[in-house]
């Protein structure tokens, strides 16, 4: 019986999954960060080697039993880095047919009912990628966040929130209920102390503060509600860019929402949806409810000549739950760019 490997390589963790052709999970591995932008190619190798040994050991299989492999790799942003990444995989001894994609793509494959469409990621950072029905054409943004004007993951949301707090201090903008919340979060004495400490790097208000932004918005603060609406429109504009690249405007397709920011609900999702529907009225919106590594396994199956369908996707999710006890805990660990 053929077996398939799927790997989700991230900036804080790496998940590895082995399954058979029916989608039954037979092995699992978990290791540390593997994004070569953060840990280098030696670090990528070390993380993959550790996780791969776990997955093989738990499955009772060897590398020779693998018929296909799919890798979603954070940091795979440009084709120029593909040879170096393939060198790492070959150093691991993987000789079966394989494919490597940016780590946004497995979330698309796992979440879209037909395995194609657009995935928009809003986790710590943000990203957006799309695949056509044949998995031959890919649309994308750069994945470099504020550096190239792409918003908004939690990092960008909180950075903008701090700007609005600064506007209150300089009287450039309106007062916001974010101010006392961020003063308390940072441990500052008052707003002036927060401004000085934040700019002098004594106080940190980073992506981890994003849930507070949604909490303040839910309590009715107009400035914060406008901020989240801005973030939703920006995410929608990234989706629209990919739609134009792939000529999806007249098609019916899934837009998969990936990452913890979407737990913020309608305040974020509604402006995203409205922005996308204004360009592509046939778009359908779905939250990713399974770990992206499931999509990586499905990509591996394609490399091995198996066409994964909804039954296989469901079996992967169900049997992974039996292995890990809580599929949701894996999804919460998602750390997309």
N, C-alpha and C positions, 0 to 999 in steps of 0.2 A: 504494500500500500504506500502511495506517495505521501510525503509530509512537506509542509510549507512553513517558512519562517517569515515573521513580520517584526519589524523593529521601528520603534519611535524614539528617535534620538533628540533629546532636548537640552536646554541650557542648565537644568538642575537635576534631571533624571533621564534614564533610558529604560524603556520597557521592551521586552522581547517575548514573542509568543510563537509557539509551534502548534500547528493544527493539522489534522488529516483532511482529505479531499471532501468530506462531508461537513467540515467546519467544527469538528470536535477538538477542543483544546487538549493537548497532551503534555505541554510543557510551558513553563513561564520563567522569566528571569527579570530581575530588577537591579539596576546599577546606577552609578552617579552620572554627572553631566558628561555629554559627549559632543556638544557643539564645538567644532574646532576653532571657531572664532574666540571662544573663551578658554579652552583647555589645550589647544594645539592638536596636531594629528596624533602625537604620541598619547595624549590624554584621551582622544577619541578611541584609539586602539585599546587602551587599558580598560575603558568603560565597557566597550563592546565585548572584549575578551571575557571580562568578569561575568557580564550578563549572559553571554552565549554559553559559557560553561554551566551556569545555573540552569538555563533552559534545557540544554542537552541532558544534563544529569537528571533533572526532574522528569524528563520524557523517556529516558532510557535509550535514546537514539544517538546516532553519530552524525557528523556532517555528511557522510556518504548517503544518508537516508533522505536528505533534503532534495526536493525536486524543483524548488523555486523559492525565491526570497524577495521581499520588498522592504525598502528602507526609506522612511521619512526622516530627513536629516535637517535639523535646525542649522542654519549657516550655509545650506546649499542654495545660494542666491544667484550664482553665475556659473555658466558652463565651464569656465576656465578652471574651477576647482574640482571638476568631476574626476580628472585623472588621479589627483591626490587622494580623493575619497575612495575611489576604486582600489587604489594601492593598499589602503588600510583594510578593505574587505578581503582582498586576495591574501594579505598577510595573515588574516584570521583562518585561512584555509577554505574559504567558501568558494566552491567551484561550480555550483548549480547556476542556472540562468537567474539573473537578478536585475532589479531596477532600483535606481535611487531617484527620489523626488524631494522637493522642499517639504518640510514637515507640515505645511498647511494641507497638502493634497490627501494624505490618509484620512483626515477628518472629513473631507468631501466625499471620498469613496465610502467611508463608514456611515455617513449620515444621509446621503442622497439616495432616494429609493431605487434609482437606476445607476448609481455610481458615477454620475457626471453632473455638471452644473457649476456652481460657484460656492466656495467656502470663504466666509469672512471671519477672521480671528480677532477677538478682543479679550486678551488675557492680560498679562503684565504689559505686553506690547500689542501691536496690531499687525495684521497681514491680510492679504486677499489673493486667492488664486482660483483659477477655473480650468476645467477640462471639458473638451467636447465629448460627444457620445462615444466616439471611437478611441478616446484617450490618445489622440494624435496631435491635437492642437492645444496649447496651454496659454491662458491669459494670466496676467500678474500685475501687481504693483511692485515697488522695489523692496518693501519690507523693512525700510530704514526709518520708519516713524517720523518724528518731528524733524529729523535731519533733512528729509526730502518732502516735508509737508504732508505726511500721511498720519491721520488721526482716526480713532483715539482708543488706545488701550488704557489700562489703569495708570501707567506712567504719565502719558500725555494728559489724561483727565485731571490728575492731581496737580501736575505742573501748571495747567491752565487755571485750576482752582486757586492755587497760590498766587497767580497773577491777579486774580479778581480780589483776593484778600488784600494784596498790595494796592490795588486801585482804591479800595476803601480807605486805606491809610493815607494815601496821597490826595484823597477826595476827587480822584478822577472818575470813580465809579460809585455805584450804590453800596449801601451797607448790606452785609450778608450775614446770615446765621452761621455760615462757615467759619467766620472769624473766631468766635469764642471756642468753637469745637476744635479748630486747629491750634489755637493757643494751648488748650488743655492737652491735646495730642502730643505736641512738641515739648511740653513742660516749660513753656515760656511764662514770664510774669504778666505780660500784657502784649498788645499789638505791636508797639514800638520795639519791644524786646524780641518778639517773633521775627519782625522784619530784619533787625540787625543780626540775630542769631542764624536765620536762614541764609542770608547773603554771605555771612562769614563762615558758613558751614558748621556752626555749632549745633544747629537744630536740623533734623531731617524730617521732611514731610514727603513721603514717597508713595509708590504704588500701593503699599499696604494700607494706606489711608482711604483708598477708593470706596470701601463700604460706607465710610462716614459721609462721603459726598452723597451717595444714594439715600442715606438715612435723613440727612438734612433736607434733601429734595422732597422726600416722602412727607416730611413735616410741613411742607408748603413754602419753603423759601424760594422766592421768585428768581433770584440770581442763580441759584443752584439748579433749579428746574431748566432755566434757559441754557445753562452749561451742559446739562445732560442731553438736551435737545440738539445742541450744537454737535456733540459727540456722535449722536445717532445719524445726523445728516452727513457728517464727515465719513462715517463708516459706509453709509449708503452710496456716497460718491465714489469710494474705492470700488464697491461692487459694480457700479455703473461703468467705471473705466474698464473693468474686465469684461463686462457684457459687450461693450463696444468692440473690444479687441477680438472677441469670439463671434460677433454678429448674432447674439442671442436675443436681440430686441423683440423679435416676433415669435419666439419659441416659448413653450412651457417647460420649465426646468426648476430644480430646487436650489435655493440659497440656504446653505447650511451655516448656522450660527454656532461658532466654536469659541469656548472660553468663558471664564467666570464672570466677566463684565455683564453678560446677558442675563445673569441672575437678577440684575436690576430691573428687569421686566419692561412694562409697556413704555415707561418714560424714555428708555433708550431704543427699544425695538420699534415703536410706532413711527418715529421720524425716519428711521432707517428704511422701514417698509415703504412709507410714502415716497421717499426719494427714489427707491428702486422701481416701484410700480409706475412712476411717472415716465420711465423710460421703457420698462419691460413689463407690461400688464399681466403676462403669463407666469411671472415668477411666483414660486411657492416658497414659504419660509418654514424652516424646521430647525429646532434646537438639536445639537448633537447630544445624544443620551448614552453613548457608549464610548469607551476609550478609543482614541485615534489609532492605537496599535492594531485594532481589528481591521481598519482600512489598509494598514501596511501588509497584513497577512493576505488580504484579498488581492493586493497588487502582486504579491509573491505567487499566488495561485495563478494569476494570469500569465506570469512568466513561465510557469510549469504546465501551461496548456489547459488549465481548468478555468471555466467561466463562472465566477461566483455570482450567486443570485440571492434573493431575499431570504430564502430558507437557510443558505449557508451563513449569511450575516446573522440571522437570528440564532443559529446554533452556536456560532462563535461567542455571541454575547451571553447566551445562557450557560455555556460550559465554562467560560471565563469567570462568570459569577461563582460557579461551584469551586473553581480553583482559588479565587481571591477572597471570596466571602462578601465583597462589596464592590461592584463595578463602579459605583459612584465615587468611591474613594480614589480610584485611578483617574477619573475625569477631573476631580478637584486638583490633582497634581499637575494638570496641564499647564505648561509654561511657554506657550507659543511666543514667537518673536512679536 
